[in-house]
Amino acid sequence: MKIGLNIGYWGAGNDWANLELAREADRLGFSVAWVAEAYGSDAATVLAWLAARTERIDLGSGILQIPARRPTMTAMTAATLDNLSGGRFRLGLGVSGPQVAEGWYGVPFAKPLERTREYVEIVRKALRYERVRHDGAHFRLPLPGGPGKALPLAVPPVREHIPLYLASLGPKNLELTGEIADGWLGLFFSAEHGGEALARIRAGRAKIGETLAGFDVVATVPLAVGPDWRRAADHARPYVAGFVGGAGSRERNFYRDLVARTGYEAAADEVRERYLTMDYAGAMAAIPLEFLDATSLLGPKERIADGMRALAEAGVTTLAVSPTHPDAEANRAALRCAAEALELAGVGD
């Protein structure tokens, strides 16, 4: 199992100073640093900034939002970042959610599976340096009856193949990920329940005659270091509450649904209700300690090593830690602890 870093969203615990975490991860030999976007900072700009300030670590979009960009624009961005980083870019994509897609971008969220399939097909065509032609339900290139013609990407990427990942939560999305992607970006993955998601991905791989061999299972895991794991868990509460309570509406929140499927439906509903009524402290307090422990790495180095061992045995191939301490120096120290814990666990690749 490789170890990586998930820097997350600008303004949600990370700012320009905390982007120095990527430099620390680079120094420690981490494999990849992922950068997120929602409706604040875009991931591509941050990734370009990091490409100029790191040397070895891969840089991944976790994610570039599908409703934010035409697929050919995404291919241009991927090729540019791959060139700027010297072949270190990984392309993570996701549909986001209906609130962001329709409220921020003005793009219909309907039929996300069909849209994703077409989108990935067009991106791959462009990155293969082909003339891009596509006649689908969601995208048509070039537009018929006009002056446009099929064009190839003018600046090809450094590599023949840029790894493409999908962030997915629901069963059908997970199957699609296994079928058309090179890897999966998972959140709130637990050693106990993760097998259910991997079974869906495995079913998607079977559709194309493949197995999970060579497929990158990336689990983003909150990281909080300290002698008392229960107290350390409090650092992860804002991170979890932001997704379960705030990443959606009262009617539709995919992260709430994910937590509910792991057996914490009542707690997930309470977190969502308290968060949406701006009782943020109550939302954080309502997150079950057992859920935090199952989906995070908490406590001293030895306990974190035990958690890493369990995740590797459950099928995780890249562990993307997300430090949740309130200050940058503590987060850098957490990265150093994670590197030591991986060595102690004996599961590093």
N, C-alpha and C positions, 0 to 999 in steps of 0.2 A: 504494500500500500504506500502510495506517495502522499506527501503532505503539502497542502497549499494554504492560501490565505483568501478569505473573502472580506474585502474592504467594505462592501455594502453601499449604502446610500449616503450621499452628502447631506449633512444636517441631521442624520440619525446616528449620532455618535462619532461620525467621521467628518473632518474638515481638512483644510490644506495641511495642517500640522500632522494629522494622523495618516496622511498619505505616505509619510515617512515609514510607516509600517511596511510598505512594499520594499523599501530599501533594506530594512532589517531582514525581511523574509528572503530577499535576494542574497544577502550576506550569509544567512543561515543555510542556504541550499534548498529552499522550498521550490516546488516544481512550478507553481502557477499562482498568480494573484488575480482574483476576479473582482470586477467593478459593476455595480448595479445602477439602474436608473428607474425613476418613476415619473414624477412631473416636477423635478427640481433640476439638478445638474444632469447633463447627458453623459453616458458612459464613454463615448468615443473620445471626447476631449480629454477626460481624465486619463484614459489609457494612453493617449499620445504623450501626455505630460509624463506619465510613468515610463514610457518607452525611452524617453530621453534621459531618465535618471536611474535606470537599472541596466544590468549587463547580461544576466543569464536567465532570470526567471521568466517563464511564459506569462503572457498577459491575456486575460479572457474577459469577454463581455458576459456579465451574469445578471441581467441580459441586455441585449439590444431589443427594444420592443417592436414587435411586428407591426402594430398599427401606426407606429411613428414614422415609418420609412417605406418607400416603395422597395421591392426586393432588389432592383438593380442598384439603388442607392446603397443598400446594405452591402451588396457585393463590392461596390466602389470603396466603401469605408473599410471593409475587411481587407481588401487588397492594399489599401493605403497603410493601414496599421501593420500589416504583415511586412511591408517594405520598410516602414519607419523603425520597426523593432528588430529587423534582421531575421525575420522568420519565426517570431515568437508569439504570434497572435492565435487565439482560439476564439471561434465565433459561437457565442451562446445566444439563442433566440427564445422568445416566448411571446404569448399572445397578451400578456398582462391580464386585465380584467375589464368587465363592462363599464365600470365607473371611469377608469382612465381612458379606455379606447373611445367611448362615446362622449364622455364629458370633457376630456382634455384634447383629444385628437379629432373628434367628430367623425369617427370611423365606426361603422356597424360592427358589433361583436358577434353577430349571428354566424353560425357554422364555423367555429374556430378550427375544427379539425380539417375541413376542406381547405380553408384559407391557408393553414400552416403547410399542408402538403404541397399546394401550388407554390407557395412562397419559397419553400426549401428547394423545390425543383428548379425554379428560376435562378436562385442564388447559386446553386451548384453549376448550372449551365454557364453562367457568367464567369464563375471562378475557374471553370475549365477552359476559358478563353474561346468559347463558342459564340457564334452569332446567336443572339437571344431571340427565340421565337416561342410564343406560348399562347394558346387559345383555350382559356379556362373559364370557369364560372365567375372567378374573382379578379383575374388579371388577364389582359390581352396585350400582347407585344408582338410586333408593332400594332398600333390601332389600325383596323381595316379601313380602306377607302380614303386614306389620307397620304400625306407626303412622307410619313415616317418609314424607315427601313430597318431591318434587323441589323443590330450593331454588336460587335464584340467589345469586351472591356478593353479600354485603351492602355491601361497600366496593369499588367497581370501581377498576381502575388508572387512573392519570392519562391514559394513552394508549389508543387503541383497540386497538393491537397491541404487545405486548411481544415483542421478538425472542427466539426459542426456539432453543437450540443443543443438539446432542447430542455427547457424547464417545464415540467409537467407534473400534475397532481392527480387528476382523475384517471380511472381505469382505461378509458379509450385513448386518452392522451398519452398514457404510459406505453400502450401498445404501439401507437404511432411513433413514439420516440425510438423504440426498439427497431422499428421497421426502416426509418429514414435517416436516423442520426448516428453519429459516432460516439455519443456519450449522453448522459443524463445529468442534469443539475437538480439534485433533490434537496428538499428542506424538511426539517423536523423528522429526519430519518432515525429510527431506533433499531437496535439489534434485534429486539423482540418482534417488531411489526414490519421491518423493512423487507422481509421476504415476500410479502404480499405485493409490494410495488415491483420487485424484481421479477416475480412470476409474470406480471403483465408485460414487462419489458421483454422477458424471455419469449413470450408468445409472439410479440412483434418481430423479434429476431428470427423466429422459426418460419415466419411468412416469407422471408427472403433466403431461407436455407442456412441461416447463421445461428451461432450460439452467443453467449455472453463473453466468450473468449475474445479479447482485444477490444471489447466495449468498455468505455470508461464510466464507471459509476461514481459520480461526484456527490458527496454529502456535505452540505454546509452545516457546521455544528458550532453553536455558541461556546465560547471558552472563557472560563473564569477560574482563576488560580487562587488558592488560599488554604490555610491549614484546616479550616472547617468547611466542608463542601456545602453544608446547608446555608451558611452565611454567603459563601461564594455564589450560590444559586440566585441570590437577590440581584446580583449584577446582570444576570441574564433575563430577568423579568421584563424590563422595558423592551428588549429586543423581541421577545415572544409576544407581548401584549400588542405591539405595533402591528404585527401581522394578523394575529387572531382577532383583534378588536378593530383595527383601523384599516386593514387592506381590503376594503369592500364596503358593502352596505349592510343594513339589518337583514335584508332579504337575500343577499348573495355575497358570500365570502368563502372562497375556495379553501383558505387556510383554516377557517373555523370548521369546515366540513372534514378536512384532513384530521384535525385533532379529534373531532367527534368519532371518526372511524377507528381511532385507537382506543376508544372506550371512555372518553372524557367529554361526552356530549353536553351534559348539564354544565360543567365547568366552562366549556367553550362558549356556550350561550351567555353565561354570566359575564365572562370577559368581554364579549362583544357588546352586550347591553351597557355595561359600566363604561366602556371606552367611548361608545357613541353618545353617551350622556355626559362626557367629559370628566367622569370619575376615574381618572387615570390611576391614582393610587389604589382604588378598589379593584380595577381591572388587573393590575399587576399582582395584587394579593390573592386574587381568585385563581391564579394559575396553579394547578396542583404541583406540589414539590416533586411528586413521583414522575410527572410528565417532564418537568425540567431535567430531572436526573437521567431520564431515559433518552433524551434528545440533545443533551449538552455534555460537555466535558468539564467537570467541576472538581475542585479540591486540590490536594497536593499532587506532586508529580507522579507518585506511585499509583494513585487512584485514577489519574488521567491516563496513565499507561494501560491500566486494566480496561478502561473504556475504549481505548484505541484498539486493543486486542480483540474485543468483542465486535467492533465495527468491521475490522478486517475479516474476521470469521464470517460475518453476515453478508459479505460480498462487496463492501466499499473498496474501490481501487484508488480513489483520490479523496483524501480527507481535507476539506477546506475549513479551517478554523476561523471563527469570527470573534476576536477578543471583545469583551463587553465591559471592561473596566472603565471608570469615568475619566481617566487621564491617560495621556499618550505614553508616558514612561511605564506605567503599569501594564499597558497593552504590549509594549515592546518586551517587557520582562515575561509576559505570558507567552509570547512567541518563542522566546528562548526556552522556557519551561516545556512547551509543546515539542520542540525539537529534541530535547533530552528525553522526554517521555516516549517519543517514538522509538528512539534507540533502546530504551529500557524495555519497551514492549516486544521488541524483536520482530516487528512486522513491516519495517521500512523497506522500500524498494530502491 
